[in-house]
Every structure is written in C-alpha cells, then in structure tokens.
Amino acid sequence: MPLNTKLNKWILFFLIVLIIFTGSYYIYFKFFPSQSGKWIKNLPVTEEIAMPTSGWENDVFWTTLDFPGEQSICLKVKTRTNDLPVSASLSAVQTSRAALYPTGGTINDLFLNNSLAAVEENIILGKPFLLNNWPDRVTREGKDILFRGTKDKFLIPTKRIFSTYFPQLEIPPSAEGNSPLYYSNVIINYPEGVLLSDGKGVFVISGRQLFLIKSPQIFESLGYKWEDIRQMNEFEQRKNQHKQGNLFDFESYHPNGTIIEKNGEYFFVWLNKKYSLSREEITKYFPAQPVVAVKEKPLKPDCKENRKVITCCLSNLDPRLQPPAYFPFSNTIVWNISQTVAQKDIEQINWQSQIAPNKENVLRRIGSLKNYLFYTLGFAK
C-alpha cells in the first residue's frame, strides 16, 4: 500500500475520532450544563444585575440553583488569613431566597414609611407602590374610581383592580364636584405579586410588569396555588401586554407582594425585605396576594482546607425537597462562611453547580430538547 494512502487513512481515522470526541463533549455539556458564579472583594459594580445568582446577605453568602434535579455544587473561598483551622468547615442551609431577606419590621412599620408623596412618586416613575394603607384617598367622579395623590389623581380602571387594593372598602358614591387635582395619564394596575391569566398562560406582576411563568412545574415550585389565579378581562389584557423577555424560571425569586409563611409566621415581601403580619392583617389588606410556604433543610458540606483556601462541596443536591414533587422547592443555599472566616478576610469566592448525569436528568433534558425543536421548527405554537 502506498505511503500516502496509509497516511490519509490515519488522518481520516483521527479526524473521525476527533469529531466523535468533540461531538460527545458538546452533547454532554449541553445535556448536563454547569452553573457558576464569582464574588471578588472590592470589585466595582459596573451594571445592575436584574436577578443575581449569588451574593452576601449580612453575614451569610448565598447561591441559587436553576435546575430542578440532582446536582453537585462546590464553593471555593480564597482568604488572606494564615489562621484557618486545620479542619475548616462550613454549615449550610437550603431554603428560598425570599426567606433570607432581612426583617424590616412589622407591616405597620412598612405602612408608616409609605407616605402619600412616596406612593405618588413611585406611581409616576413606574416603580412598585403600595396603596393598601390609603383607603381615604379613594374617590369617585361620575363612573371613574380615582386614587388622589398630592398633585395628581390616578384612574383605577376596573372594580376588580380596586378590590385587590381595598378588599373591605365599598366603592364610594360619586362626589358632587370634581377634585381640582390633575388627571394623570398613568392608571393604577394590579398590585405587585398578583397572579393573572389571559386564558393562555399564567403571569405574575413583578416590578410593574407582567412575567410569564414558563411551565406548570415552575408555578408549583414557587409554591403558588391554582385557585389564586385571577382571570383578566379584555380591557385588563390590553393594559397588561407581556414583553417577550419577561419570564419566570426555576431560578426566579418570589416578587414584591408575596406573602411567605415560615414556621407558622407570616411575612410580606417588599423591596428585598420582609415584614411580619398576622392572618387578620392578611385578610384585611392582602387577600389577593399569594401565600407561599417556605421550607428549610440543614446541609453538611464536605470541606477541605489548603493553606488560604477552603473548598466545600455538596453532592446529590436537589432543589426539590421531596422529589419528584416540585414543591416544596428550595433553590437557595445559604453558606455560613463567617462562622469560619470573617467577611473582611475573604478575597474571592468561586462556585459551580454541575447537573448529575442520571436517568431522570437525561429524560428531562431530552424532553426539553424535544420541546425546543418542536417550537423552533414550527411544529408547535
């Protein structure tokens, strides 16, 4: 056999092996992708991240997971101290992001800080606002139900929207004369955190915008109940247009307006804080808001210390606390690093989560790939 022919066969053989290896590598990491994050001391924040996947909350460091199946997660803490314990270890807790928010006081404390001027400014600027503690500012002119600020008056367009803010308030009779306040071109929409449907999908109001909850599994993982969904009428659907990129997935947090129940206590979530309230106050002010139970699970990471670095890993971790059920779902890991090393002595934190290549995860990834191909190729809409 000529030398060139033999050489060409070897080249072809190696090309085939390379293609198979590269294809297998690509498919493996497409089917079992990893999630990673990094925190660096004194790193300037160049832009605001809408939904961060990790960060500090007082003295604890948290990370969130974006896949509802078994996975392994490792945290590497680089320090500048030479006094690390020989058998350094960290404790960890699996919970929901909203449960980690600091307590800002009671619901009455939140109401006291919720001035009429602040409410009016937030409405105009498109920021989240609370009306629930201002029932005396509601009036009616002809058929219009209005909320009166300090300078402007805002239309509450439907009785159903009115009742979500003021469940125990009757629509007032029409005033004899119109208020001298200016009519604002901004109307009052549904409150933050309310679940809505247009008959085709389920949405939640977050940051004054409509977010589509991508699947029934995600809906259930958030702890929502189907009976809490409010059906929008045609007018409300026109006023609540969904932007294509606004989606709630498995890594999403509970939005403003959610009421969480933890160990028999209730908290109202607002601007990354939680405010305690009673069942009676829920009935009085927030019967339209979803109530979500959150659970905690203690974890024991396997830790190793090497000079100035602590590496801790958790194996076979699943955000579903009782798989295969999607609720209770706890996708946030709270790492109590400060028990071992002070935050001021930490230079950098790197973390990574890797999906486990087991049967359930393979079947789920195949199902996701099938749905992706069906929609992108136009077989389903």
N, C-alpha and C positions, 0 to 999 in steps of 0.2 A: 504494500500500500504506500503510495507517495506520502512524503513527509507533510506536505501542505494539507492533504486530505485529512490525515490523522490529526494535525494541529487544529484544523477547522472543526473537527468533531469535538475535540476537547473544549474549544472555545464555546461551541454551541451548548455543550453539556453544562459548562459553568454558567452560561447566560440563563439557561433554564432553571438551574439551582438557585441563582441569584433572584430571578423573577419569583420563583415559588417562595423563597425565604422572605423577600420584600413584601410580597402579597400577603403572606401569613402574618407577618409582623403588623402590617397595616390593618388587616381584618381583626387581629387580636385586640389592638388598642382602639379600634372603632367599636368593637363589641364590649370591651371592658376598659372604658376610658378612666383616666385618673383625674382627680380634682386637687388643686394645690393653691397655696396662699403664702404670703410672706408679710412679716412686720419688721421694720427696721427702725431703730431708735433715732429720733430727731429727723426722720425723713420728711421733707416738706410735702404737704398735700397739694398736688397740682390741680386736681379736679374732684368734685364731689361725686362719690360713687352712690348710685341710687339704692343698690342693695348689696352692701359689703358681705363677704363670706367669712370674715373673721375680724377680731379687734378686742380691745380692752373694755371691760365694763367694771369700773372701780378697780378692785384688786384681782380680778379673775380675767383670764383670756379665753375667748370663746371662738369656736369654729362651727360652721354649718355644713351639712351634707345635702347633696342634691339628687340622691338616688335611693329609692325605697327597697333596698335589698342588702344582703350581706356584703360587707366590705371591710378592709383594714385601713386604719388611719394611724399615722405616725406624726409626732410633734418633736422637732429638734430645737432646743433652746440653747443659744450661744450666749455665754455670760462673760463678764470681765472680772470675775472674782476668783481668787485662788482658794477659797474656803468652802468649796462644795463638799457636802457629806460624801463619804466613801460609798454609801448605799443610798444615793439620792433617789427620791421617788416623788411622784405627784399623785394627788387624788383627782378624780374627775366625776362629773355628774352629767347624765343625759337628760335633756329637758327641751322645752320650746323657747324660742327666742324671746317672746313676749314675757314669759315668766321671769326672765333675767333682768328686765327693766327695773331701775331703782324706783322705790315707792316715793311718790311726790306728796303724799298726804292723803286726806280723805276727798271724796267727791265735792264736799262743801268748800274745801281749800281750793280746788280747781275752779269752782264757780266764783269764789271771791276774787280770783285773779283774772276772771273772764269779764273784763269791763265792756260796756256797750261800745266805747270808742274802738277797742281792740277788735270786737266782733265785726264792726262796720269796716274797719281797715282790711281785715282778712277776707271778707266777702269781696271787696273791690279788687284786692290784689290776687284773688284766685287761690288763697291759702285755706287750709282746713279751719273751720269755725264751729262754735257751739252756740246754739240758740236756746237750749233747753231750760236755762235758768232765767230767761227773759220773756215770760208769758205776757207781762203787762205791756210789752212793746208791739203786740199784735193788734191790728185794727182792720176794719173793713170799709171800703169805699165803693158803693154800688155792689157789684159782684166780685170785686177784687179783694183777696185777702193779702194784707201787706204787713211786712215787718218794718218798724220805724227805727232808724238809727238816729244819730245826732244831726246829720245833714241830709241824708237820703232816705227814701223808703223803697223797699225791695218787694217785688211780687212773689208770693208763694202760689204757684200756678195751679195746684190741684189739692183737693181735700185730703188725699192720701199722703201727700208730702207734708201737709200741715199736721196730720195726726201722728206722723213719725217723730216730730219735734215736740208736740204738745198733746200727748195722748189723753190727758184728763181735762183738756180745755175745749169748751164749746166754741164753735165759730161765732165771733162777736156779731151783734147786729150792725147794720150799716150806719156809719156815722152821718150826722146831719150835714156836716161840711167837710170838704177835703182838707187834709193836712197840708200846711204850707211847705213841707219838705219836698225836695226834688225827687222825681221818679228816676230811679236808677235803671240802666239798661241791663243790669245783672239780675238774674232771677235766682230764687232760692231753690236748690235741688235737694235730692235725698241726702241724708246725713252720711258721714263717713262710716264705713264698716257695714252698711246695709247690703243684704243680698238681693239681687234683682234678676229677673229673667225676661227675655223677649220672646219666649217660646221656642227658641233655637239653641240658646246657651244660657249658662248661669254666670253672673257677673258680681263683683263686689266693688263698692265705691272706695277708692283709696286716693288721697291727695286730690280730691275733687274730680277725679277721672274714673271712667269705667274700666275695670280689668276683667278679662275673661279668665275664668277658672278652667284650665285646659281639659280636664277629664273628671269623671265621677270619682276616680281614685284620689285625685288631688283634693277634691271637695271633701271627701271623707277624712283624708289625712289631716286636714285643717281642723277637724272636729265639728264641722258645720252639720246642721240638721236640715233635711229637705223641706220640712214644714216651715222653716224660717224664711224661705224664698218668697219675695213679693213680685207678682206679675205686673209688668209695666203696661200701661195703655198706649195707644198710638201716639198721643201727644208726648208722653214721657219718653218713648223710644226715639222720637225725633230730637228731643232735647238731650238725649244721652247717646251720642254717637261714639262707638268703640273705635279707638285708634289701634291699628294693626299690631303694634309692638307691645301693647299693654296686656301682659299675660301673667297669670299666677301659676307657678310650677311648684315642684316639691321643695325647692329651697326658699320659697317665699315666706315672709313673716305675716303674722296677723296684723291687719291695718289699724289705724286710729278708729275708735268707736267700738272695737271688740271688747266684750266682757269676758274675762277669763276667771275660771273657778279653780282654785288650788287649795286642796286640803280643807274644803268646806268654807273657804273665804272667797270673796268676790272682789275683782279689781277691774276698773275701767281703763283701757289703754288709750293714752293720748300723748302724742309727740315724744315717743321713746321714754315715757314714764307710765307708771300705773298708780291708780288712785282707788283706795278701798271704798267700798259701798255695801249697803245691805240689800237683802232681797226686796224689802219695801221700797228702797230708793230705785232699784231696777224697775219695779212695776210703775213707780211714779214718773220716772224720767226717761227710761230706756227700754220699754217693752219690745221695740222693733229691732233692737241690736242683738246680734247672735251671741249666745253664751257658750263658751268653749271650755271644756275641762282639760287641764294640762297635767301631765304626769311627770314624775322624776324617777330616775333609775341610777343608783350608785354604780360606778365602774372602778375597776382596778387595773390601771395601765401597767404594762411591763416596762420598767425603766432601766436604763444603763447610763453610767456616768463615765466620761472620758475627759479628764482634765477640766476644761471650761465648758464642756458641752453635756447637756442632759438630753437623751433621746428616749421618748416614751411612746409605746405602741399599744393599740387595741385591735384585737383580731376578731373576725366574725361579728362585727358590729352591724346592727340593723336599726334604722330609724323607727321601724315598726316594732313597737314593744311587744306585741302579741301577733307575730306573723302567722298566717298570711293576711290577717285583717290589717287594714290601713290606718285604723285608729285603735288605741292611742298611738300618735306619731310624734316622736321627739327627735328632731333633726339637728339639735344644737348640743355640742359637747362643751361643757364648762371645765376648764383646766385650772386647778388651784395652784398655779405656779408660785405665787407669793408665799406659800407655806414653806417652800424650799429655798427660794432666792428672791430678793426684793426686786420690784419692777425697775428701780433705778440702776440695778446692776445687770440688766439684760440688754444685750446689744442687738440681737436679732432672733426672730422666731420663724422657722420654716415648717410647713405642714403639708402633708399629702394624704389623700384618701384614694385607695385602689379597689375597684369593684372585684369581688371574688368570682373566679370562673367556674361557678357551679351550675347545676341543671336549671334551677329556677331563673337565674340571671340570664342564662343563654336563651331560654324561651322568651323572656321578656324583651331582650334585645332583638330577637327575630321578629317578634310582634311589632315592635317599634319600627323596624326596617320595613316590614310589610306595609304598615300604615303610611310610612313616608313615601314609598314607591307608588302606592295607590293614589295618593293625593297629588304627588308631583307629576305623575304620568297622566293624570286626568281621569282615572277610572272611578274616583270618588270625589265628592264635593262637600 
